Amino acid sequence: MQSFNPPDPGYESRVRSSFDLQQLMNTIRAKLVRVGPGEVHIEIPFQQELTQQNGFIHAGIITSIVDSACGYAAYSLMTATSGVLTVEYKVNLLSPAIGERFLAIGRVKKPGRTLTVCEGDVFAHAEGKEKLVATMLATMMRLS
């Protein structure tokens, strides 16, 4: 695991403030459960209204939380005056999203001045067990 030194000592507060502005995350009851330099965890509880036709959490919801986790992981390593946007991502859905709660973990693989490459995983938690349900590789862009 890489160790990063954020250029902004107030990165955690900045990440949390930005996350609070995301209406989608509020709508799906997502919580920012961990913010570290280059790593962010976002969790949602199972919600029937977020399921697809088979009763699994919809892939769009799973993708949304891991995209945000990766974006905020990148943002944590940016300057205080920066913004962040997703440039591209690729997600593999590995198993149906069945569980009581879902945890997305975004991590920076390679920070850059303009582009940052991240990886993310989503785990389903049920009955004390954890199962990997999705993985992502993403590129984030710093806005000035």
C-alpha positions as CSV (number, residue, x, y, z in Angstrom):
1,M,0.0,0.0,0.0
2,Q,1.4,3.4,-1.0
3,S,1.7,6.2,1.5
4,F,0.7,9.7,0.3
5,N,1.4,13.1,1.7
6,P,-1.5,15.4,0.8
7,P,-0.5,19.0,-0.2
8,D,-3.6,20.3,1.7
9,P,-3.5,19.6,5.5
10,G,-7.3,20.3,5.5
11,Y,-8.0,17.6,2.9
12,E,-10.4,15.6,5.1
13,S,-12.6,18.5,5.8
14,R,-12.6,19.6,2.2
15,V,-13.5,16.1,1.0
16,R,-16.3,15.8,3.6
17,S,-17.7,19.2,2.7
18,S,-17.7,18.4,-1.0
19,F,-19.3,15.0,-0.4
20,D,-22.1,16.7,1.5
21,L,-23.0,18.7,-1.6
22,Q,-23.6,15.6,-3.7
23,Q,-27.3,15.2,-3.9
24,L,-27.1,11.7,-5.4
25,M,-25.1,10.4,-2.4
26,N,-27.7,12.0,-0.1
27,T,-30.6,10.5,-2.1
28,I,-29.1,6.9,-1.9
29,R,-28.3,7.4,1.8
30,A,-24.5,7.1,1.2
31,K,-22.2,7.8,4.1
32,L,-18.5,8.8,3.9
33,V,-17.1,6.4,6.5
34,R,-13.3,6.9,6.0
35,V,-11.2,9.6,4.5
36,G,-7.5,9.1,4.3
37,P,-4.7,10.4,2.0
38,G,-5.4,8.7,-1.3
39,E,-8.2,6.4,0.1
40,V,-11.9,6.9,0.7
41,H,-14.6,4.6,1.9
42,I,-18.3,5.1,1.1
43,E,-21.1,2.9,2.4
44,I,-24.8,2.5,1.6
45,P,-27.4,0.3,3.3
46,F,-29.5,-2.1,1.3
47,Q,-32.6,-0.3,0.1
48,Q,-35.4,-1.9,-1.8
49,E,-36.0,1.2,-3.9
50,L,-32.4,0.9,-5.3
51,T,-32.9,-2.6,-6.7
52,Q,-33.2,-3.9,-10.2
53,Q,-35.8,-6.4,-11.4
54,N,-34.1,-9.4,-9.7
55,G,-33.9,-7.7,-6.3
56,F,-30.1,-6.9,-6.5
57,I,-28.8,-3.4,-5.9
58,H,-28.7,-1.8,-9.4
59,A,-25.3,-1.7,-11.1
60,G,-25.8,2.1,-11.6
61,I,-25.9,2.5,-7.8
62,I,-22.8,0.3,-7.2
63,T,-21.0,2.2,-9.9
64,S,-22.0,5.5,-8.4
65,I,-20.6,4.8,-5.0
66,V,-17.3,3.4,-6.3
67,D,-16.9,6.3,-8.8
68,S,-17.4,8.8,-5.9
69,A,-15.0,6.8,-3.7
70,C,-12.3,6.9,-6.4
71,G,-13.0,10.6,-7.1
72,Y,-12.7,11.6,-3.5
73,A,-9.5,9.5,-3.0
74,A,-8.0,11.5,-5.9
75,Y,-9.4,14.8,-4.5
76,S,-7.8,14.1,-1.1
77,L,-4.3,14.5,-2.8
78,M,-5.1,17.7,-4.6
79,T,-4.5,21.3,-3.5
80,A,-7.1,23.2,-1.6
81,T,-8.2,25.2,-4.6
82,S,-8.7,22.2,-6.8
83,G,-11.9,20.5,-8.0
84,V,-12.2,16.9,-9.4
85,L,-14.1,15.3,-12.2
86,T,-14.2,11.7,-13.6
87,V,-12.6,11.4,-17.0
88,E,-13.2,7.7,-17.6
89,Y,-13.7,4.5,-15.8
90,K,-14.1,0.8,-16.4
91,V,-16.1,-1.3,-14.0
92,N,-16.4,-5.1,-13.8
93,L,-19.4,-6.4,-12.0
94,L,-18.3,-9.6,-10.4
95,S,-21.3,-10.9,-8.5
96,P,-24.9,-9.8,-7.9
97,A,-25.1,-7.0,-5.3
98,I,-26.9,-8.9,-2.5
99,G,-26.3,-7.8,1.1
100,E,-27.3,-5.7,4.0
101,R,-24.8,-3.0,3.2
102,F,-22.3,-2.1,0.5
103,L,-18.9,-0.6,1.0
104,A,-17.0,1.1,-1.8
105,I,-13.3,1.7,-1.3
106,G,-11.5,4.0,-3.7
107,R,-7.6,4.2,-3.7
108,V,-5.2,6.2,-5.7
109,K,-2.8,4.1,-7.8
110,K,-0.9,7.0,-9.4
111,P,-1.4,10.7,-8.6
112,G,-0.6,13.3,-11.2
113,R,-0.6,17.0,-11.6
114,T,-3.7,16.9,-13.9
115,L,-4.8,13.2,-14.1
116,T,-4.9,10.7,-11.3
117,V,-5.5,7.0,-11.8
118,C,-7.5,5.2,-9.1
119,E,-8.8,1.7,-8.4
120,G,-11.9,0.9,-6.5
121,D,-13.7,-2.1,-5.1
122,V,-17.3,-2.6,-3.8
123,F,-18.0,-5.3,-1.1
124,A,-21.4,-6.6,-0.1
125,H,-21.7,-7.4,3.6
126,A,-24.3,-9.9,4.8
127,E,-24.5,-12.1,7.9
128,G,-20.9,-11.2,8.9
129,K,-19.4,-12.1,5.6
130,E,-17.9,-9.9,2.9
131,K,-18.1,-10.5,-0.8
132,L,-16.4,-8.5,-3.7
133,V,-19.2,-7.5,-6.1
134,A,-17.4,-4.9,-8.3
135,T,-14.1,-3.5,-9.2
136,M,-13.2,-0.3,-11.0
137,L,-10.2,1.4,-12.7
138,A,-10.8,5.1,-13.1
139,T,-9.0,8.3,-14.2
140,M,-9.8,11.5,-12.4
141,M,-9.0,15.1,-13.6
142,R,-8.0,18.0,-11.4
143,L,-9.9,21.2,-12.0
144,S,-8.2,24.5,-11.1
